[in-house]
């Protein structure tokens, strides 16, 4: 019921594709920013033995073999956390409750979109988002995502972004 004729239909399709590609573009920027900024910390020496010991002591699901296998990714994530902490501090980034609620709505909207449900009423979206935030692990994940999004905005504002067309692949 959102369109009345073929032209409106085509415009709606363009709008949906543009929105989808915008998310992809933001995701690509995040990947590139993480890779570039964590690479700058390659020469920083981290106390790897202590880090491995700490991960083993604080994670019941981990053993030495798993830590050795996954350590490069863990170290990279630690580097990203160092970058995030510095950017957040320098830019005085704070997360408000509204930021977490908005992140929950975005996640909820994306879940509905996976099933082809694009035009969810605001009250339904709000209710699902509130239910999601009642789960502690989901709330923590959404808070971290809201913070990372703000950090990526600060990074994007601090650099010269070079837009270029790439294939969908």
Residue frames as qw, qx, qy, qz and C-alpha x, y, z in Angstrom:
[[0.000, 0.882, 0.472, 0.000, 0.00, 0.00, 0.00],
 [0.397, -0.628, 0.066, 0.666, 3.04, 2.29, -0.05],
 [0.120, -0.236, 0.516, 0.815, 2.99, 2.86, -3.83],
 [0.540, 0.518, 0.361, -0.557, 0.26, 3.81, -6.30],
 [0.733, 0.654, -0.067, -0.175, 1.92, 3.32, -9.68],
 [0.916, 0.203, -0.059, 0.341, 4.98, 1.91, -11.44],
 [0.315, 0.698, -0.250, 0.592, 7.09, 5.06, -10.99],
 [0.503, -0.673, 0.309, -0.445, 6.46, 5.11, -7.23],
 [0.985, -0.148, 0.087, 0.012, 7.27, 1.40, -7.15],
 [0.749, 0.437, -0.160, 0.471, 10.58, 1.96, -8.93],
 [0.011, -0.743, 0.302, -0.597, 11.43, 4.83, -6.56],
 [0.764, -0.521, 0.228, -0.305, 10.63, 2.64, -3.54],
 [0.972, 0.073, -0.007, 0.222, 12.87, -0.13, -4.89],
 [0.480, 0.619, -0.236, 0.575, 15.70, 2.39, -5.47],
 [0.351, -0.723, 0.278, -0.526, 15.25, 3.70, -1.94],
 [0.923, -0.335, 0.157, -0.108, 15.43, 0.18, -0.47],
 [0.872, 0.281, -0.077, 0.393, 18.53, -0.69, -2.49],
 [0.208, 0.731, -0.249, 0.600, 20.19, 2.60, -1.56],
 [0.589, -0.653, 0.266, -0.394, 19.50, 1.96, 2.13],
 [0.986, -0.115, 0.087, 0.085, 20.86, -1.57, 1.88],
 [0.723, 0.446, -0.116, 0.515, 24.02, -0.42, 0.11],
 [0.116, -0.810, 0.250, -0.518, 24.49, 2.38, 2.66],
 [0.810, -0.510, 0.248, -0.149, 24.68, -0.26, 5.41],
 [0.934, 0.158, 0.063, 0.313, 27.15, -2.24, 3.33],
 [0.395, 0.720, -0.156, 0.549, 29.23, 0.88, 2.81],
 [0.417, -0.762, 0.292, -0.401, 29.26, 1.64, 6.54],
 [0.945, -0.260, 0.198, 0.023, 30.26, -1.95, 7.24],
 [0.796, 0.416, -0.027, 0.438, 33.09, -1.77, 4.69],
 [0.071, 0.809, -0.252, 0.526, 34.32, 1.48, 6.25],
 [0.697, -0.617, 0.271, -0.245, 34.30, -0.17, 9.69],
 [0.968, 0.000, 0.123, 0.217, 36.34, -3.13, 8.42],
 [0.593, 0.595, -0.087, 0.536, 38.85, -0.87, 6.68],
 [0.197, -0.822, 0.242, -0.476, 39.14, 1.47, 9.68],
 [0.848, -0.470, 0.231, -0.083, 39.70, -1.45, 12.07],
 [0.914, 0.184, 0.072, 0.353, 42.32, -3.02, 9.81],
 [0.399, 0.709, -0.122, 0.568, 44.18, 0.25, 9.26],
 [0.308, -0.783, 0.260, -0.475, 44.14, 1.43, 12.87],
 [0.891, -0.401, 0.212, -0.024, 44.97, -1.92, 14.47],
 [0.840, 0.360, -0.042, 0.403, 47.86, -2.35, 12.02],
 [0.125, 0.810, -0.247, 0.516, 49.34, 0.86, 13.44],
 [0.606, -0.638, 0.368, -0.301, 49.66, -0.98, 16.77],
 [0.952, 0.185, -0.235, 0.063, 51.66, -3.88, 15.30],
 [0.492, 0.473, -0.483, 0.548, 54.90, -2.54, 16.78],
 [0.456, -0.566, 0.337, -0.598, 53.37, -2.13, 20.25],
 [0.381, 0.130, -0.900, 0.166, 54.42, -5.00, 22.49],
 [0.698, -0.432, -0.047, -0.570, 51.56, -6.48, 24.47],
 [0.278, -0.411, 0.819, -0.289, 52.18, -8.77, 27.46],
 [0.664, 0.102, -0.566, -0.479, 51.08, -11.84, 25.52],
 [0.395, -0.001, -0.884, 0.250, 51.91, -14.42, 28.20],
 [0.122, 0.156, 0.587, -0.785, 49.87, -12.51, 30.78],
 [0.535, 0.171, -0.157, -0.812, 47.03, -11.95, 28.32],
 [0.601, 0.054, -0.756, -0.254, 46.86, -15.69, 27.55],
 [0.235, -0.085, -0.830, 0.499, 46.95, -16.50, 31.28],
 [0.272, 0.168, 0.334, -0.887, 44.18, -13.97, 31.98],
 [0.616, 0.121, -0.399, -0.668, 41.95, -15.29, 29.16],
 [0.533, 0.001, -0.846, 0.013, 42.45, -18.86, 30.42],
 [0.130, -0.118, -0.726, 0.665, 41.68, -17.85, 34.03],
 [0.312, 0.250, 0.270, -0.876, 38.55, -15.86, 33.18],
 [0.671, 0.239, -0.321, -0.624, 36.98, -18.11, 30.53],
 [0.673, -0.181, 0.682, -0.222, 35.85, -21.57, 31.59],
 [0.844, 0.465, 0.224, -0.148, 35.23, -22.54, 27.95],
 [0.427, 0.803, -0.415, 0.021, 38.85, -21.91, 26.95],
 [0.895, -0.313, 0.181, 0.262, 41.82, -24.23, 27.09],
 [0.342, -0.629, 0.401, 0.571, 45.45, -23.62, 26.13],
 [0.434, 0.148, 0.729, 0.508, 45.02, -25.18, 22.69],
 [0.190, 0.809, 0.539, 0.135, 42.01, -22.97, 21.87],
 [0.189, -0.910, 0.015, 0.369, 43.79, -19.86, 23.11],
 [0.424, -0.371, 0.552, 0.614, 46.84, -20.59, 20.95],
 [0.353, 0.396, 0.726, 0.439, 44.62, -21.11, 17.90],
 [0.043, 0.860, 0.471, 0.193, 42.48, -18.01, 18.49],
 [0.476, -0.585, -0.123, 0.646, 45.14, -15.75, 19.98],
 [0.286, 0.066, 0.335, 0.895, 45.89, -13.68, 16.84],
 [0.171, -0.619, -0.538, -0.547, 42.21, -12.72, 16.59],
 [0.513, -0.729, -0.398, 0.217, 42.07, -11.99, 20.33],
 [0.484, -0.338, 0.035, 0.806, 45.15, -9.80, 20.10],
 [0.115, 0.314, 0.446, 0.830, 43.67, -7.95, 17.15],
 [0.343, -0.731, -0.524, -0.270, 40.45, -7.39, 19.14],
 [0.549, -0.613, -0.236, 0.517, 42.53, -6.08, 22.07],
 [0.347, -0.047, 0.229, 0.908, 44.26, -3.64, 19.71],
 [0.104, -0.541, -0.524, -0.650, 40.87, -2.47, 18.43],
 [0.479, -0.742, -0.460, 0.092, 39.73, -1.98, 22.02],
 [0.494, -0.394, -0.046, 0.774, 42.79, 0.20, 22.68],
 [0.133, 0.216, 0.401, 0.880, 41.94, 2.29, 19.61],
 [0.295, -0.657, -0.581, -0.379, 38.30, 2.57, 20.67],
 [0.522, -0.657, -0.371, 0.398, 39.20, 3.62, 24.20],
 [0.381, -0.228, 0.101, 0.890, 41.53, 6.32, 22.90],
 [0.023, -0.349, -0.498, -0.794, 39.02, 7.67, 20.34],
 [0.400, -0.693, -0.583, -0.143, 36.19, 7.60, 22.90],
 [0.505, -0.583, -0.260, 0.581, 38.28, 9.45, 25.47],
 [0.299, -0.104, 0.229, 0.920, 39.63, 12.05, 23.03],
 [0.166, -0.321, -0.500, -0.787, 36.15, 12.73, 21.64],
 [0.264, -0.030, 0.573, -0.776, 34.37, 12.49, 25.00],
 [0.529, -0.098, -0.644, -0.544, 32.01, 9.88, 23.59],
 [0.318, -0.049, 0.737, -0.595, 29.31, 8.82, 25.99],
 [0.268, -0.233, -0.846, -0.398, 26.47, 6.36, 25.53],
 [0.424, -0.085, 0.311, -0.846, 23.03, 7.39, 26.73],
 [0.492, 0.180, 0.807, -0.274, 20.08, 5.06, 27.30],
 [0.596, 0.646, 0.117, -0.463, 18.47, 6.44, 24.14],
 [0.252, 0.612, -0.685, -0.303, 21.51, 5.30, 22.11],
 [0.190, -0.119, 0.972, -0.075, 21.03, 1.73, 23.34],
 [0.534, 0.454, 0.569, -0.430, 17.30, 1.85, 22.62],
 [0.500, 0.701, -0.218, -0.459, 17.94, 3.12, 19.08],
 [0.100, 0.454, -0.869, -0.170, 20.51, 0.36, 18.54],
 [0.374, 0.125, 0.886, -0.244, 17.95, -2.20, 19.73],
 [0.576, 0.608, 0.265, -0.477, 15.42, -0.80, 17.24],
 [0.354, 0.656, -0.553, -0.371, 17.95, -1.02, 14.41],
 [0.076, -0.245, 0.967, 0.001, 18.75, -4.63, 15.31],
 [0.472, 0.328, 0.722, -0.385, 15.06, -5.49, 15.61],
 [0.538, 0.672, -0.038, -0.508, 14.27, -3.85, 12.27],
 [0.227, 0.537, -0.766, -0.269, 17.11, -5.84, 10.65],
 [0.272, -0.016, 0.949, -0.156, 15.74, -9.09, 12.10],
 [0.555, 0.530, 0.467, -0.439, 12.29, -8.36, 10.68],
 [0.406, 0.703, -0.349, -0.468, 13.84, -7.43, 7.32],
 [0.104, -0.333, 0.925, 0.154, 15.47, -10.87, 7.12],
 [0.315, 0.314, 0.889, -0.110, 11.97, -12.29, 6.88],
 [0.137, 0.388, 0.591, 0.694, 10.83, -9.74, 4.30],
 [0.217, -0.824, -0.517, 0.082, 8.96, -7.62, 6.80],
 [0.444, 0.288, 0.008, 0.849, 10.09, -4.10, 5.94],
 [0.174, -0.497, -0.051, -0.849, 7.40, -1.73, 7.22],
 [0.456, -0.361, -0.751, 0.312, 7.02, -2.61, 10.88],
 [0.248, -0.861, -0.243, -0.373, 4.82, -0.20, 12.88],
 [0.141, 0.625, -0.463, 0.612, 6.78, 1.93, 15.35],
 [0.645, -0.482, 0.316, -0.503, 4.93, 0.58, 18.40],
 [0.999, 0.013, -0.042, -0.010, 5.73, -3.04, 17.44],
 [0.622, 0.511, -0.348, 0.480, 9.37, -2.10, 16.89],
 [0.192, -0.643, 0.400, -0.624, 9.48, -0.33, 20.27],
 [0.852, -0.345, 0.190, -0.345, 7.99, -3.33, 22.08],
 [0.954, 0.176, -0.142, 0.195, 10.41, -5.82, 20.50],
 [0.385, 0.610, -0.380, 0.579, 13.35, -3.50, 21.24],
 [0.444, -0.599, 0.360, -0.561, 12.30, -3.17, 24.90],
 [0.971, -0.171, 0.083, -0.147, 11.96, -6.95, 25.22],
 [0.796, 0.407, -0.264, 0.362, 15.41, -7.42, 23.70],
 [0.121, 0.662, -0.401, 0.622, 16.94, -4.96, 26.18],
 [0.749, -0.518, 0.176, -0.373, 15.63, -7.02, 29.10],
 [0.975, 0.010, -0.055, 0.215, 18.18, -9.70, 28.24],
 [0.435, -0.814, 0.222, 0.314, 21.49, -8.75, 29.84],
 [0.614, -0.143, 0.542, 0.556, 23.74, -10.27, 27.17],
 [0.376, 0.654, 0.499, 0.426, 21.76, -8.60, 24.36],
 [0.145, -0.981, -0.125, 0.045, 21.80, -5.28, 26.22],
 [0.537, -0.616, 0.349, 0.459, 25.58, -5.47, 26.64],
 [0.564, 0.173, 0.589, 0.553, 26.08, -6.34, 22.96],
 [0.208, 0.827, 0.425, 0.303, 23.84, -3.45, 21.85],
 [0.312, -0.922, 0.037, 0.225, 25.61, -1.02, 24.18],
 [0.574, -0.366, 0.480, 0.554, 28.98, -2.06, 22.70],
 [0.451, 0.449, 0.589, 0.498, 27.58, -1.68, 19.17],
 [0.012, 0.958, 0.275, 0.076, 26.19, 1.79, 19.94],
 [0.424, -0.786, 0.242, 0.379, 29.58, 2.83, 21.33],
 [0.577, -0.081, 0.579, 0.570, 31.46, 1.39, 18.36],
 [0.344, 0.715, 0.511, 0.330, 29.12, 3.18, 15.94],
 [0.121, -0.988, -0.058, 0.079, 29.81, 6.51, 17.64],
 [0.543, -0.556, 0.428, 0.461, 33.54, 5.79, 17.59],
 [0.554, 0.243, 0.607, 0.515, 33.40, 5.00, 13.87],
 [0.173, 0.915, 0.323, 0.168, 31.57, 8.29, 13.25],
 [0.329, -0.888, 0.187, 0.261, 34.36, 10.12, 15.11],
 [0.598, -0.231, 0.572, 0.512, 36.99, 8.28, 13.06],
 [0.458, 0.575, 0.559, 0.385, 35.14, 9.03, 9.82],
 [0.005, 0.987, 0.161, 0.024, 34.99, 12.73, 10.78],
 [0.453, -0.759, 0.329, 0.332, 38.73, 12.73, 11.50],
 [0.510, -0.148, 0.663, 0.527, 39.84, 11.30, 8.16],
 [0.386, 0.432, -0.317, -0.751, 39.38, 12.13, 4.53],
 [0.685, 0.183, 0.693, -0.132, 36.97, 9.53, 3.19],
 [0.126, 0.357, -0.631, -0.678, 37.58, 8.58, -0.40],
 [0.741, 0.292, 0.430, -0.426, 34.35, 7.35, -1.99],
 [0.173, 0.384, -0.752, -0.507, 34.73, 4.86, -4.78],
 [0.853, 0.104, -0.063, -0.507, 32.44, 2.46, -6.54],
 [0.134, -0.335, 0.933, 0.012, 33.04, -1.23, -5.99],
 [0.527, -0.080, -0.716, -0.450, 31.26, -4.34, -7.21],
 [0.759, -0.437, 0.028, -0.482, 28.76, -6.08, -4.97],
 [0.930, 0.003, -0.318, 0.186, 31.25, -8.98, -4.76]]
